[in-house]
Amino acid sequence: MTPGATPADRVERHKAIDRAYHWVMAASVLILLATAFLPILGIKFEWVGIHWVTGLILTAIVLFHIIRSSIRNFWAMMIDSGDLRAPFAKPGKYSPAQKLYHLAIAVLILSTIGSGLLMWRKVDTPFWQRNPYWLSTDSWGVVYAIHGLAAMALVTMIIIHVYFALRPDEWYVTRSMLRGWITRKEYTDHHDPRRWPAKDEA
Amino acid sequence: MSLFRYANSIYGGGETLIGANYGLLPLFALAGVVIVIAHAIFKAVVAADKPR
């Protein structure tokens, strides 16, 4: 029988709501990067409206994610003493590398959101007319620099993320982000049950 | 190549920061590709060293 064919052979790794968050965030970030960088690369179109609306969607879901994580376990994705004592031992739910990646992405996304919300003031919206004098020229320069550098760094991070998602030895993690579960064998092969006492799917 | 873009301030007083230098975008993408290739080579070497 194929491993994971029955619910009894499955261990839940990601709930449906967390998978939905991941994929909506992925789509939002890709749309934001495309609308930001395609015009710079010479593909001209009306990008501003798509960009700020998608940015608002990203802001809303990240806010939801922060609240949900704070209620459940805010520190689950932080490097802990177990990671420092034995960084190459079997991890709990997330490896130290995955936690560091999450931390880096969090810093970059929050930087783009924070600077993007300020830049929103320079765009005409149904809520207000643009006001380019809301900050001084120097302050706008800092805001734009943070937004641009974080966005370009996101391109680097996404290339790395897609590579790991497609690696055959990491495919079980990618499958869990699509379908929610890993097999019992993958659980015992790759994780320390004392650090991640997982629930059966059955 | 600078990380930032500058322009002459319309109020005088020299150059002012206006944002990141988007000319660096290919370098950021290249950095991702280099990390991917380095990791793939590392994993291939580790796999080749393992006893079969």
gemmi code that builds the backbone of each chain (N, CA, C; Angstrom):
import gemmi

chains = {
    "A": [
        ("MET", (0.851, -1.203, 0.000), (0.000, 0.000, 0.000), (0.887, 1.254, 0.000)),
        ("THR", (0.494, 2.270, -0.736), (1.283, 3.501, -0.791), (1.352, 4.142, 0.592)),
        ("PRO", (2.569, 4.567, 1.026), (2.656, 5.239, 2.325), (1.756, 6.483, 2.361)),
        ("GLY", (1.054, 6.646, 3.452), (0.175, 7.795, 3.597), (-1.168, 7.616, 2.928)),
        ("ALA", (-1.412, 6.390, 2.400), (-2.669, 6.168, 1.672), (-3.869, 6.209, 2.619)),
        ("THR", (-3.648, 5.820, 3.859), (-4.762, 5.836, 4.813), (-4.515, 6.898, 5.881)),
        ("PRO", (-5.565, 7.473, 6.424), (-5.394, 8.481, 7.476), (-4.598, 7.952, 8.671)),
        ("ALA", (-4.647, 6.640, 8.912), (-3.920, 6.072, 10.054), (-2.406, 6.170, 9.868)),
        ("ASP", (-1.967, 6.285, 8.614), (-0.530, 6.373, 8.334), (-0.081, 7.831, 8.182)),
        ("ARG", (-0.952, 8.761, 8.504), (-0.627, 10.178, 8.291), (-0.488, 10.914, 9.624)),
        ("VAL", (0.446, 11.870, 9.632), (0.615, 12.765, 10.781), (0.341, 14.180, 10.288)),
        ("GLU", (-0.542, 14.871, 10.958), (-0.881, 16.235, 10.512), (0.297, 17.172, 10.755)),
        ("ARG", (0.674, 17.907, 9.692), (1.778, 18.881, 9.838), (1.281, 20.318, 9.713)),
        ("HIS", (0.373, 20.550, 8.767), (-0.149, 21.911, 8.598), (-1.669, 21.861, 8.493)),
        ("LYS", (-2.339, 22.648, 9.321), (-3.793, 22.731, 9.236), (-4.177, 23.480, 7.950)),
        ("ALA", (-5.423, 23.275, 7.518), (-5.894, 23.894, 6.266), (-5.750, 25.416, 6.308)),
        ("ILE", (-6.017, 26.003, 7.469), (-5.956, 27.467, 7.559), (-4.513, 27.964, 7.403)),
        ("ASP", (-3.553, 27.187, 7.895), (-2.146, 27.580, 7.761), (-1.663, 27.406, 6.321)),
        ("ARG", (-2.168, 26.350, 5.663), (-1.818, 26.163, 4.243), (-2.439, 27.280, 3.405)),
        ("ALA", (-3.666, 27.628, 3.714), (-4.315, 28.710, 2.964), (-3.539, 30.007, 3.146)),
        ("TYR", (-3.105, 30.266, 4.391), (-2.306, 31.474, 4.660), (-1.036, 31.464, 3.813)),
        ("HIS", (-0.340, 30.325, 3.814), (0.918, 30.227, 3.073), (0.720, 30.540, 1.599)),
        ("TRP", (-0.316, 29.939, 0.994), (-0.478, 30.093, -0.457), (-1.036, 31.456, -0.842)),
        ("VAL", (-1.897, 32.040, 0.010), (-2.373, 33.406, -0.280), (-1.214, 34.388, -0.146)),
        ("MET", (-0.374, 34.148, 0.872), (0.798, 35.006, 1.041), (1.750, 34.861, -0.153)),
        ("ALA", (1.963, 33.630, -0.592), (2.860, 33.395, -1.735), (2.342, 34.122, -2.973)),
        ("ALA", (1.033, 33.976, -3.236), (0.448, 34.632, -4.413), (0.574, 36.151, -4.287)),
        ("SER", (0.300, 36.677, -3.087), (0.383, 38.127, -2.877), (1.801, 38.635, -3.124)),
        ("VAL", (2.789, 37.936, -2.554), (4.180, 38.391, -2.693), (4.615, 38.329, -4.159)),
        ("LEU", (4.215, 37.253, -4.869), (4.599, 37.159, -6.283), (3.949, 38.274, -7.109)),
        ("ILE", (2.678, 38.575, -6.821), (2.004, 39.668, -7.544), (2.688, 41.001, -7.226)),
        ("LEU", (3.027, 41.193, -5.944), (3.683, 42.449, -5.545), (5.049, 42.604, -6.225)),
        ("LEU", (5.815, 41.519, -6.266), (7.139, 41.603, -6.907), (7.000, 41.815, -8.413)),
        ("ALA", (6.021, 41.136, -9.026), (5.824, 41.298, -10.472), (5.388, 42.731, -10.793)),
        ("THR", (4.449, 43.261, -10.017), (3.974, 44.620, -10.310), (5.042, 45.666, -9.971)),
        ("ALA", (5.977, 45.312, -9.085), (7.056, 46.255, -8.748), (8.162, 46.229, -9.801)),
        ("PHE", (8.567, 45.016, -10.189), (9.804, 44.910, -10.971), (9.597, 44.779, -12.478)),
        ("LEU", (8.439, 44.271, -12.932), (8.252, 44.163, -14.391), (8.312, 45.539, -15.066)),
        ("PRO", (7.660, 46.574, -14.510), (7.782, 47.891, -15.156), (9.221, 48.402, -15.179)),
        ("ILE", (9.992, 48.082, -14.114), (11.405, 48.501, -14.088), (12.198, 47.764, -15.168)),
        ("LEU", (11.783, 46.520, -15.454), (12.483, 45.720, -16.468), (11.980, 46.020, -17.886)),
        ("GLY", (11.077, 46.997, -18.015), (10.656, 47.436, -19.344), (9.266, 46.982, -19.764)),
        ("ILE", (8.599, 46.168, -18.937), (7.234, 45.718, -19.259), (6.266, 46.695, -18.589)),
        ("LYS", (5.753, 47.627, -19.380), (4.971, 48.728, -18.814), (3.480, 48.372, -18.747)),
        ("PHE", (2.858, 48.634, -17.633), (1.396, 48.490, -17.482), (0.970, 49.290, -16.264)),
        ("GLU", (-0.343, 49.425, -16.084), (-0.867, 50.171, -14.927), (-0.715, 49.300, -13.679)),
        ("TRP", (0.359, 49.477, -12.964), (0.689, 48.559, -11.879), (0.314, 49.083, -10.496)),
        ("VAL", (0.152, 50.392, -10.347), (0.036, 50.964, -8.991), (-1.191, 50.443, -8.254)),
        ("GLY", (-2.348, 50.419, -8.948), (-3.586, 49.960, -8.304), (-3.484, 48.510, -7.844)),
        ("ILE", (-2.991, 47.642, -8.737), (-2.842, 46.215, -8.382), (-1.881, 46.092, -7.197)),
        ("HIS", (-0.825, 46.907, -7.209), (0.220, 46.789, -6.185), (-0.317, 47.163, -4.805)),
        ("TRP", (-1.001, 48.284, -4.702), (-1.401, 48.683, -3.346), (-2.565, 47.842, -2.821)),
        ("VAL", (-3.453, 47.402, -3.708), (-4.546, 46.527, -3.241), (-3.971, 45.181, -2.768)),
        ("THR", (-3.033, 44.617, -3.545), (-2.407, 43.351, -3.130), (-1.609, 43.550, -1.842)),
        ("GLY", (-0.963, 44.709, -1.721), (-0.234, 45.016, -0.489), (-1.150, 45.050, 0.720)),
        ("LEU", (-2.353, 45.565, 0.523), (-3.324, 45.588, 1.639), (-3.760, 44.174, 2.012)),
        ("ILE", (-3.957, 43.324, 0.987), (-4.323, 41.920, 1.265), (-3.194, 41.252, 2.055)),
        ("LEU", (-1.948, 41.479, 1.629), (-0.806, 40.889, 2.340), (-0.761, 41.399, 3.784)),
        ("THR", (-0.982, 42.692, 3.960), (-0.973, 43.268, 5.314), (-2.027, 42.595, 6.185)),
        ("ALA", (-3.225, 42.417, 5.632), (-4.328, 41.829, 6.410), (-4.008, 40.387, 6.801)),
        ("ILE", (-3.465, 39.596, 5.871), (-3.224, 38.186, 6.214), (-2.023, 38.036, 7.149)),
        ("VAL", (-1.032, 38.924, 7.002), (0.119, 38.856, 7.922), (-0.333, 39.229, 9.331)),
        ("LEU", (-1.207, 40.231, 9.423), (-1.761, 40.612, 10.733), (-2.523, 39.434, 11.351)),
        ("PHE", (-3.325, 38.771, 10.517), (-4.058, 37.581, 10.965), (-3.083, 36.510, 11.456)),
        ("HIS", (-2.006, 36.296, 10.688), (-1.005, 35.269, 11.032), (-0.321, 35.599, 12.367)),
        ("ILE", (0.014, 36.878, 12.561), (0.690, 37.268, 13.813), (-0.241, 37.040, 14.999)),
        ("ILE", (-1.511, 37.421, 14.849), (-2.476, 37.236, 15.947), (-2.662, 35.746, 16.223)),
        ("ARG", (-2.854, 34.968, 15.153), (-3.061, 33.517, 15.323), (-1.833, 32.856, 15.961)),
        ("SER", (-0.639, 33.245, 15.503), (0.592, 32.672, 16.067), (0.750, 33.057, 17.531)),
        ("SER", (0.382, 34.302, 17.865), (0.515, 34.760, 19.251), (-0.414, 33.971, 20.168)),
        ("ILE", (-1.604, 33.654, 19.669), (-2.565, 32.892, 20.482), (-2.076, 31.455, 20.645)),
        ("ARG", (-1.554, 30.869, 19.559), (-1.144, 29.439, 19.605), (0.214, 29.293, 20.289)),
        ("ASN", (1.289, 29.687, 19.647), (2.630, 29.631, 20.240), (3.543, 30.529, 19.428)),
        ("PHE", (3.706, 31.755, 19.874), (4.466, 32.748, 19.110), (5.915, 32.305, 18.900)),
        ("TRP", (6.463, 31.509, 19.860), (7.889, 31.177, 19.837), (8.170, 29.882, 19.075)),
        ("ALA", (7.143, 29.271, 18.492), (7.339, 27.968, 17.826), (8.367, 28.048, 16.698)),
        ("MET", (8.459, 29.197, 16.035), (9.372, 29.331, 14.895), (10.671, 30.033, 15.266)),
        ("MET", (10.911, 30.191, 16.578), (12.151, 30.844, 17.006), (13.195, 29.783, 17.361)),
        ("ILE", (14.461, 30.088, 17.122), (15.551, 29.208, 17.530), (15.480, 29.041, 19.055)),
        ("ASP", (15.485, 27.788, 19.520), (15.420, 27.562, 20.978), (16.698, 26.884, 21.469)),
        ("SER", (16.740, 26.599, 22.770), (17.966, 26.056, 23.367), (18.296, 24.683, 22.769)),
        ("GLY", (17.269, 23.900, 22.440), (17.505, 22.592, 21.820), (18.213, 22.721, 20.478)),
        ("ASP", (17.824, 23.737, 19.699), (18.473, 23.975, 18.396), (19.939, 24.357, 18.591)),
        ("LEU", (20.213, 25.146, 19.642), (21.583, 25.610, 19.867), (22.469, 24.486, 20.403)),
        ("ARG", (21.882, 23.637, 21.265), (22.660, 22.526, 21.842), (23.052, 21.508, 20.765)),
        ("ALA", (22.108, 21.197, 19.889), (22.362, 20.169, 18.868), (21.730, 20.600, 17.546)),
        ("PRO", (22.407, 21.527, 16.833), (21.793, 22.083, 15.616), (21.586, 21.072, 14.492)),
        ("PHE", (22.332, 19.947, 14.527), (22.205, 18.970, 13.436), (21.462, 17.704, 13.864)),
        ("ALA", (20.943, 17.719, 15.098), (20.155, 16.568, 15.553), (18.772, 16.630, 14.912)),
        ("LYS", (18.007, 15.539, 15.060), (16.632, 15.550, 14.541), (15.862, 16.695, 15.207)),
        ("PRO", (15.241, 17.544, 14.412), (14.541, 18.694, 15.004), (13.135, 18.326, 15.456)),
        ("GLY", (12.487, 19.321, 16.060), (11.064, 19.186, 16.319), (10.316, 19.374, 14.996)),
        ("LYS", (9.262, 20.172, 15.011), (8.490, 20.359, 13.777), (9.310, 21.090, 12.712)),
        ("TYR", (10.135, 22.056, 13.147), (10.922, 22.849, 12.195), (12.408, 22.749, 12.519)),
        ("SER", (13.237, 22.673, 11.473), (14.686, 22.617, 11.658), (15.195, 24.034, 11.952)),
        ("PRO", (16.417, 24.149, 12.509), (16.981, 25.489, 12.717), (17.058, 26.297, 11.419)),
        ("ALA", (17.382, 25.643, 10.305), (17.464, 26.364, 9.024), (16.092, 26.924, 8.629)),
        ("GLN", (15.035, 26.115, 8.837), (13.683, 26.598, 8.509), (13.301, 27.778, 9.412)),
        ("LYS", (13.708, 27.706, 10.685), (13.386, 28.805, 11.607), (14.122, 30.085, 11.217)),
        ("LEU", (15.400, 29.939, 10.826), (16.166, 31.126, 10.414), (15.576, 31.719, 9.139)),
        ("TYR", (15.148, 30.846, 8.226), (14.534, 31.329, 6.989), (13.250, 32.103, 7.311)),
        ("HIS", (12.442, 31.542, 8.204), (11.193, 32.205, 8.595), (11.471, 33.575, 9.213)),
        ("LEU", (12.526, 33.634, 10.052), (12.872, 34.900, 10.698), (13.277, 35.941, 9.646)),
        ("ALA", (14.093, 35.509, 8.687), (14.542, 36.433, 7.639), (13.365, 36.924, 6.794)),
        ("ILE", (12.487, 35.998, 6.424), (11.311, 36.379, 5.628), (10.419, 37.326, 6.435)),
        ("ALA", (10.272, 37.049, 7.733), (9.430, 37.907, 8.573), (9.978, 39.333, 8.600)),
        ("VAL", (11.294, 39.459, 8.765), (11.905, 40.796, 8.798), (11.672, 41.509, 7.463)),
        ("LEU", (11.880, 40.798, 6.353), (11.739, 41.427, 5.031), (10.290, 41.804, 4.743)),
        ("ILE", (9.361, 40.889, 5.036), (7.947, 41.170, 4.759), (7.450, 42.325, 5.628)),
        ("LEU", (7.834, 42.305, 6.917), (7.384, 43.394, 7.798), (8.005, 44.728, 7.378)),
        ("SER", (9.232, 44.688, 6.860), (9.857, 45.925, 6.365), (9.121, 46.463, 5.147)),
        ("THR", (8.743, 45.563, 4.236), (8.031, 46.030, 3.033), (6.622, 46.519, 3.408)),
        ("ILE", (5.990, 45.834, 4.357), (4.645, 46.254, 4.757), (4.692, 47.617, 5.454)),
        ("GLY", (5.629, 47.764, 6.400), (5.733, 49.034, 7.137), (6.025, 50.195, 6.200)),
        ("SER", (7.018, 50.024, 5.338), (7.375, 51.100, 4.402), (6.274, 51.279, 3.352)),
        ("GLY", (5.654, 50.180, 2.946), (4.587, 50.260, 1.934), (3.374, 51.015, 2.446)),
        ("LEU", (3.043, 50.798, 3.720), (1.892, 51.518, 4.280), (2.173, 53.022, 4.306)),
        ("LEU", (3.427, 53.395, 4.587), (3.775, 54.828, 4.549), (3.694, 55.358, 3.114)),
        ("MET", (4.198, 54.559, 2.153), (4.190, 54.996, 0.748), (2.776, 55.109, 0.195)),
        ("TRP", (1.851, 54.368, 0.800), (0.441, 54.403, 0.390), (-0.109, 55.823, 0.433)),
        ("ARG", (0.481, 56.647, 1.328), (0.039, 58.038, 1.484), (0.309, 58.857, 0.217)),
        ("LYS", (1.204, 58.339, -0.631), (1.536, 59.066, -1.870), (0.701, 58.601, -3.059)),
        ("VAL", (-0.317, 57.770, -2.773), (-1.169, 57.242, -3.843), (-2.599, 57.715, -3.630)),
        ("ASP", (-3.261, 58.130, -4.729), (-4.695, 58.440, -4.647), (-5.460, 57.146, -4.419)),
        ("THR", (-6.312, 57.138, -3.404), (-7.140, 55.960, -3.121), (-8.581, 56.437, -2.925)),
        ("PRO", (-9.543, 55.511, -2.824), (-10.915, 55.937, -2.518), (-11.014, 56.604, -1.144)),
        ("PHE", (-9.990, 56.442, -0.311), (-10.049, 56.958, 1.063), (-9.440, 58.340, 1.225)),
        ("TRP", (-8.483, 58.712, 0.373), (-7.821, 60.005, 0.479), (-7.142, 60.379, -0.819)),
        ("GLN", (-6.787, 61.664, -0.936), (-5.972, 62.118, -2.060), (-4.512, 62.065, -1.654)),
        ("ARG", (-3.660, 61.772, -2.614), (-2.241, 61.624, -2.301), (-1.661, 62.898, -1.686)),
        ("ASN", (-0.694, 62.668, -0.803), (-0.018, 63.806, -0.191), (1.486, 63.523, -0.151)),
        ("PRO", (2.209, 63.958, -1.185), (3.642, 63.657, -1.237), (4.460, 64.446, -0.222)),
        ("TYR", (3.813, 65.415, 0.443), (4.554, 66.240, 1.409), (4.322, 65.781, 2.850)),
        ("TRP", (3.748, 64.607, 2.984), (3.432, 64.059, 4.305), (4.715, 63.827, 5.112)),
        ("LEU", (5.794, 63.430, 4.426), (7.114, 63.296, 5.052), (8.093, 64.199, 4.302)),
        ("SER", (9.240, 64.451, 4.921), (10.271, 65.252, 4.244), (10.901, 64.419, 3.118)),
        ("THR", (11.568, 65.085, 2.201), (12.217, 64.388, 1.083), (13.195, 63.334, 1.589)),
        ("ASP", (13.993, 63.697, 2.603), (14.972, 62.744, 3.145), (14.270, 61.526, 3.744)),
        ("SER", (13.166, 61.764, 4.465), (12.456, 60.647, 5.097), (11.840, 59.733, 4.037)),
        ("TRP", (11.273, 60.333, 2.988), (10.728, 59.502, 1.901), (11.840, 58.653, 1.282)),
        ("GLY", (13.033, 59.236, 1.166), (14.158, 58.489, 0.597), (14.476, 57.251, 1.419)),
        ("VAL", (14.457, 57.400, 2.755), (14.733, 56.251, 3.633), (13.629, 55.202, 3.480)),
        ("VAL", (12.371, 55.659, 3.438), (11.234, 54.733, 3.298), (11.341, 53.960, 1.985)),
        ("TYR", (11.631, 54.666, 0.888), (11.758, 54.014, -0.423), (12.945, 53.056, -0.455)),
        ("ALA", (14.040, 53.447, 0.214), (15.232, 52.586, 0.229), (14.929, 51.280, 0.966)),
        ("ILE", (14.264, 51.373, 2.119), (13.909, 50.162, 2.883), (13.003, 49.265, 2.037)),
        ("HIS", (11.982, 49.880, 1.405), (11.018, 49.120, 0.609), (11.737, 48.400, -0.544)),
        ("GLY", (12.601, 49.130, -1.237), (13.272, 48.564, -2.407), (14.269, 47.478, -2.051)),
        ("LEU", (15.085, 47.720, -1.013), (16.093, 46.724, -0.633), (15.431, 45.449, -0.113)),
        ("ALA", (14.383, 45.608, 0.702), (13.682, 44.424, 1.228), (13.035, 43.650, 0.080)),
        ("ALA", (12.466, 44.367, -0.888), (11.809, 43.698, -2.024), (12.839, 42.923, -2.854)),
        ("MET", (13.996, 43.521, -3.095), (15.018, 42.812, -3.877), (15.558, 41.606, -3.102)),
        ("ALA", (15.707, 41.753, -1.776), (16.162, 40.622, -0.965), (15.120, 39.497, -0.985)),
        ("LEU", (13.839, 39.861, -1.111), (12.792, 38.830, -1.204), (12.970, 37.976, -2.465)),
        ("VAL", (13.459, 38.591, -3.540), (13.709, 37.821, -4.766), (14.738, 36.725, -4.474)),
        ("THR", (15.819, 37.086, -3.773), (16.843, 36.096, -3.386), (16.210, 34.984, -2.558)),
        ("MET", (15.415, 35.379, -1.568), (14.838, 34.400, -0.635), (13.844, 33.470, -1.335)),
        ("ILE", (13.095, 34.005, -2.294), (12.104, 33.174, -2.992), (12.802, 32.147, -3.880)),
        ("ILE", (13.888, 32.548, -4.532), (14.653, 31.590, -5.345), (15.117, 30.430, -4.462)),
        ("ILE", (15.644, 30.752, -3.274), (16.118, 29.713, -2.346), (14.944, 28.842, -1.889)),
        ("HIS", (13.825, 29.472, -1.581), (12.641, 28.746, -1.082), (12.120, 27.764, -2.134)),
        ("VAL", (12.010, 28.222, -3.374), (11.487, 27.354, -4.442), (12.443, 26.177, -4.668)),
        ("TYR", (13.747, 26.455, -4.609), (14.736, 25.375, -4.769), (14.520, 24.298, -3.709)),
        ("PHE", (14.395, 24.695, -2.442), (14.216, 23.692, -1.384), (12.867, 22.979, -1.513)),
        ("ALA", (11.854, 23.715, -1.957), (10.537, 23.089, -2.115), (10.554, 22.012, -3.198)),
        ("LEU", (11.425, 22.182, -4.202), (11.459, 21.243, -5.328), (12.479, 20.121, -5.142)),
        ("ARG", (13.360, 20.244, -4.146), (14.361, 19.179, -3.936), (13.666, 17.866, -3.579)),
        ("PRO", (14.059, 16.749, -4.188), (13.381, 15.470, -3.886), (13.424, 15.099, -2.409)),
        ("ASP", (14.546, 15.408, -1.717), (14.636, 15.026, -0.304), (13.800, 15.927, 0.606)),
        ("GLU", (13.273, 17.031, 0.052), (12.419, 17.932, 0.839), (10.966, 17.864, 0.364)),
        ("TRP", (10.707, 16.959, -0.584), (9.386, 16.933, -1.203), (8.283, 16.625, -0.192)),
        ("TYR", (8.625, 15.843, 0.833), (7.597, 15.504, 1.828), (7.126, 16.762, 2.572)),
        ("VAL", (8.038, 17.732, 2.747), (7.649, 18.998, 3.401), (6.722, 19.798, 2.480)),
        ("THR", (7.087, 19.808, 1.195), (6.255, 20.528, 0.221), (4.867, 19.883, 0.137)),
        ("ARG", (4.846, 18.538, 0.114), (3.548, 17.844, 0.078), (2.698, 18.226, 1.293)),
        ("SER", (3.360, 18.360, 2.447), (2.598, 18.710, 3.656), (2.007, 20.119, 3.562)),
        ("MET", (2.662, 20.999, 2.785), (2.103, 22.340, 2.619), (0.971, 22.336, 1.587)),
        ("LEU", (0.911, 21.270, 0.768), (-0.195, 21.136, -0.178), (-1.356, 20.350, 0.436)),
        ("ARG", (-1.040, 19.231, 1.095), (-2.093, 18.318, 1.539), (-2.241, 18.252, 3.058)),
        ("GLY", (-1.270, 18.802, 3.777), (-1.431, 18.921, 5.219), (-0.724, 17.874, 6.048)),
        ("TRP", (-0.310, 16.751, 5.443), (0.218, 15.657, 6.252), (1.554, 15.135, 5.734)),
        ("ILE", (2.278, 14.451, 6.648), (3.428, 13.644, 6.267), (3.130, 12.219, 6.719)),
        ("THR", (3.868, 11.246, 6.177), (3.603, 9.865, 6.597), (4.244, 9.624, 7.967)),
        ("ARG", (3.815, 8.556, 8.614), (4.384, 8.212, 9.919), (5.892, 7.943, 9.799)),
        ("LYS", (6.294, 7.301, 8.686), (7.726, 7.025, 8.493), (8.520, 8.333, 8.328)),
        ("GLU", (7.965, 9.276, 7.552), (8.650, 10.563, 7.390), (8.757, 11.287, 8.723)),
        ("TYR", (7.734, 11.147, 9.527), (7.734, 11.763, 10.862), (8.859, 11.187, 11.718)),
        ("THR", (8.975, 9.861, 11.779), (10.012, 9.247, 12.622), (11.403, 9.398, 12.001)),
        ("ASP", (11.493, 9.439, 10.665), (12.800, 9.594, 10.010), (13.379, 11.004, 10.193)),
        ("HIS", (12.518, 12.007, 10.161), (13.009, 13.392, 10.084), (12.781, 14.223, 11.345)),
        ("HIS", (11.993, 13.719, 12.286), (11.646, 14.555, 13.448), (11.849, 13.792, 14.753)),
        ("ASP", (12.102, 14.578, 15.812), (12.230, 14.016, 17.147), (10.850, 14.110, 17.821)),
        ("PRO", (10.199, 12.967, 18.041), (8.834, 13.009, 18.602), (8.760, 13.664, 19.989)),
        ("ARG", (9.910, 13.674, 20.715), (9.883, 14.343, 22.035), (9.777, 15.857, 21.856)),
        ("ARG", (10.334, 16.369, 20.745), (10.312, 17.822, 20.517), (9.081, 18.237, 19.699)),
        ("TRP", (8.484, 17.257, 19.015), (7.247, 17.545, 18.268), (6.301, 16.366, 18.426)),
        ("PRO", (5.539, 16.337, 19.522), (4.579, 15.239, 19.704), (3.376, 15.457, 18.773)),
        ("ALA", (3.499, 14.881, 17.581), (2.496, 15.164, 16.553), (1.208, 14.388, 16.781)),
        ("LYS", (0.145, 14.924, 16.169), (-1.164, 14.250, 16.265), (-1.385, 13.397, 15.016)),
        ("ASP", (-2.020, 12.246, 15.220), (-2.419, 11.436, 14.069), (-3.501, 12.169, 13.304)),
        ("GLU", (-3.565, 11.869, 11.991), (-4.660, 12.465, 11.209), (-5.928, 11.666, 11.358)),
        ("ALA", (-5.763, 10.375, 11.716), (-6.939, 9.502, 11.813), (-7.831, 9.903, 12.977)),
    ],
    "B": [
        ("MET", (29.069, 49.599, -7.289), (27.674, 50.019, -7.525), (26.994, 50.311, -6.176)),
        ("SER", (26.369, 51.463, -6.075), (25.784, 51.864, -4.790), (24.486, 51.110, -4.504)),
        ("LEU", (24.224, 50.899, -3.224), (22.958, 50.284, -2.809), (21.784, 51.235, -3.008)),
        ("PHE", (22.104, 52.539, -3.070), (21.039, 53.553, -3.049), (21.086, 54.449, -4.278)),
        ("ARG", (19.957, 55.128, -4.528), (19.888, 56.132, -5.588), (19.787, 57.509, -4.941)),
        ("TYR", (20.468, 58.457, -5.553), (20.450, 59.825, -5.037), (20.040, 60.769, -6.164)),
        ("ALA", (19.523, 61.933, -5.780), (19.205, 62.968, -6.770), (19.537, 64.318, -6.151)),
        ("ASN", (19.720, 65.300, -7.016), (19.968, 66.644, -6.503), (18.691, 67.187, -5.894)),
        ("SER", (18.776, 67.667, -4.674), (17.602, 68.207, -4.003), (17.150, 69.484, -4.692)),
        ("ILE", (15.820, 69.592, -4.900), (15.292, 70.813, -5.523), (15.399, 71.999, -4.567)),
        ("TYR", (15.650, 71.722, -3.308), (15.789, 72.794, -2.317), (17.246, 73.199, -2.125)),
        ("GLY", (18.154, 72.608, -2.921), (19.582, 72.889, -2.773), (20.179, 72.033, -1.679)),
        ("GLY", (21.454, 72.230, -1.439), (22.113, 71.490, -0.353), (22.656, 70.151, -0.794)),
        ("GLY", (22.813, 69.936, -2.096), (23.466, 68.707, -2.570), (22.505, 67.563, -2.805)),
        ("GLU", (23.073, 66.347, -2.813), (22.292, 65.161, -3.166), (21.440, 64.687, -1.994)),
        ("THR", (20.298, 64.094, -2.344), (19.432, 63.522, -1.321), (19.064, 62.089, -1.718)),
        ("LEU", (18.914, 61.246, -0.699), (18.551, 59.845, -0.931), (17.133, 59.770, -1.508)),
        ("ILE", (16.950, 58.990, -2.587), (15.584, 58.834, -3.127), (15.117, 57.377, -3.153)),
        ("GLY", (15.980, 56.445, -2.797), (15.522, 55.053, -2.749), (16.647, 54.063, -2.982)),
        ("ALA", (16.247, 52.783, -3.165), (17.224, 51.729, -3.431), (17.620, 51.756, -4.904)),
        ("ASN", (18.778, 51.227, -5.195), (19.247, 51.150, -6.572), (18.716, 49.867, -7.210)),
        ("TYR", (17.691, 50.005, -8.062), (17.073, 48.819, -8.664), (17.966, 48.171, -9.727)),
        ("GLY", (19.066, 48.822, -10.061), (20.044, 48.183, -10.944), (20.678, 46.959, -10.296)),
        ("LEU", (20.510, 46.847, -8.969), (21.074, 45.700, -8.249), (20.178, 44.465, -8.306)),
        ("LEU", (18.979, 44.618, -8.872), (18.039, 43.485, -8.894), (18.668, 42.207, -9.487)),
        ("PRO", (19.373, 42.292, -10.628), (19.995, 41.062, -11.159), (21.002, 40.458, -10.188)),
        ("LEU", (21.684, 41.297, -9.409), (22.663, 40.766, -8.448), (21.966, 40.028, -7.300)),
        ("PHE", (20.818, 40.547, -6.859), (20.053, 39.854, -5.814), (19.567, 38.498, -6.333)),
        ("ALA", (19.114, 38.480, -7.590), (18.669, 37.208, -8.181), (19.855, 36.258, -8.330)),
        ("LEU", (20.990, 36.800, -8.768), (22.195, 35.984, -8.936), (22.637, 35.392, -7.597)),
        ("ALA", (22.521, 36.175, -6.524), (22.899, 35.675, -5.192), (22.061, 34.446, -4.845)),
        ("GLY", (20.768, 34.489, -5.159), (19.905, 33.334, -4.909), (20.353, 32.129, -5.705)),
        ("VAL", (20.678, 32.348, -6.974), (21.103, 31.238, -7.847), (22.428, 30.647, -7.340)),
        ("VAL", (23.354, 31.513, -6.917), (24.659, 31.044, -6.419), (24.468, 30.186, -5.161)),
        ("ILE", (23.606, 30.616, -4.253), (23.342, 29.844, -3.023), (22.740, 28.478, -3.376)),
        ("VAL", (21.818, 28.482, -4.335), (21.171, 27.231, -4.772), (22.212, 26.270, -5.347)),
        ("ILE", (23.061, 26.776, -6.233), (24.081, 25.924, -6.871), (25.061, 25.404, -5.816)),
        ("ALA", (25.485, 26.288, -4.904), (26.437, 25.881, -3.858), (25.829, 24.772, -2.995)),
        ("HIS", (24.556, 24.915, -2.636), (23.912, 23.900, -1.799), (23.765, 22.586, -2.566)),
        ("ALA", (23.394, 22.675, -3.829), (23.225, 21.455, -4.637), (24.553, 20.709, -4.757)),
        ("ILE", (25.657, 21.439, -4.968), (26.984, 20.807, -5.055), (27.344, 20.177, -3.707)),
        ("PHE", (27.105, 20.913, -2.621), (27.407, 20.395, -1.274), (26.652, 19.090, -1.015)),
        ("LYS", (25.370, 19.073, -1.335), (24.562, 17.872, -1.085), (25.037, 16.703, -1.964)),
        ("ALA", (25.431, 17.014, -3.208), (25.908, 15.965, -4.107), (27.217, 15.380, -3.589)),
        ("VAL", (28.112, 16.235, -3.080), (29.398, 15.766, -2.551), (29.168, 14.919, -1.306)),
        ("VAL", (28.292, 15.369, -0.410), (27.988, 14.621, 0.820), (27.398, 13.255, 0.458)),
        ("ALA", (26.506, 13.234, -0.526), (25.877, 11.970, -0.940), (26.921, 11.028, -1.541)),
        ("ALA", (27.867, 11.572, -2.302), (28.903, 10.738, -2.930), (29.852, 10.153, -1.889)),
        ("ASP", (30.068, 10.884, -0.778), (30.978, 10.427, 0.281), (30.362, 9.348, 1.170)),
        ("LYS", (29.038, 9.255, 1.171), (28.366, 8.290, 2.050), (28.638, 6.867, 1.576)),
        ("PRO", (28.941, 5.924, 2.486), (29.097, 4.536, 2.064), (27.784, 3.978, 1.553)),
        ("ARG", (27.860, 3.205, 0.437), (26.630, 2.644, -0.144), (26.251, 1.335, 0.512)),
    ],
}
model = gemmi.Model(1)
for chain_id, residues in chains.items():
    chain = gemmi.Chain(chain_id)
    for i, (resn, *xyz) in enumerate(residues, 1):
        res = gemmi.Residue()
        res.name, res.seqid = resn, gemmi.SeqId(i, " ")
        for name, pos in zip(("N", "CA", "C"), xyz):
            atom = gemmi.Atom()
            atom.name, atom.element = name, gemmi.Element(name[0])
            atom.pos, atom.b_iso = gemmi.Position(*pos), 0.0
            res.add_atom(atom)
        chain.add_residue(res)
    model.add_chain(chain)
structure = gemmi.Structure()
structure.add_model(model)
structure.setup_entities()
